[in-house]
Amino acid sequence: MWRSTVRRFWILCGLICALSLPLDAGAQTAGPPKNPPVRLYGQVTAIQSSKDGTPLGFTLLTPARTVDIHISAATMFMPKSAEAQVEGFATNDYAIVMAKHTARTWVANRITFDVQPMPPAVLVSLRGTVARVVPSGDKFLMQLDNGDSRWVLVNRQTQWRVDGQLQAAAPTLTKGNTVVVTMRHGGRNWVATEIDVRPTPFWLGY
């Protein structure tokens, strides 16, 4: 009886010790990664390349700030459209970038790019009148119907229409033109994705 009691005591001690040991490293539940990738969206304003044309990095204009991002050998490029596939990753493309911030440097894991804006860009359509056009033609001041005004940038991705009809080439924009502009907010500026030039009412006298 006494020996049976001692045996059960030592068995119980062994079970308690086994349960108190830490789990094996491979069996422990993995916690969240210490440096998870971050999703960045914006427009590519510059690309840095090596002498043989291999992209080494690029500058991304996001709605909040400008970000310099490094491209590594492991970076994956994913064109969104057939046109992007043909032209390749280029300046003025729109990109969704999964990147990690390591040693004060952003490094891209994956770059999805296209020649046209992709979500999450928020597009708005506003009607107004052209109040001023800069000599270069790539920027104009738009007087909105609600009384506000804003500067709008035009780039090579901007599509043009005249009274709703798509144009192969950009028409000449002049002061007094009535326009309906679809635009997005790109950092500090509004960028036109489509401009529809409407007939100016004759009673305005332009």
Buried (B, 14 or more C-beta within 10 A) or exposed (E): EEEEEEEEEEEEEEEEEEEEEEEEEEEEEEEEEEEEBEEBBBBBBEBEEEEEEEBEBBBBBBBEEEBEBBBEEEBEBBBBEEEBEEBEBEEEBBBBBBBBBEEEEBBBBBBBBBBBBBEEBEEEEBBBBBBEBEEEEEBBBBBBEEEEBBBBBBEEBBBBBEEEEEEEEBEEBEEEBBBBBBBBBBBEBBBBBBBBBBEBEEEEEE
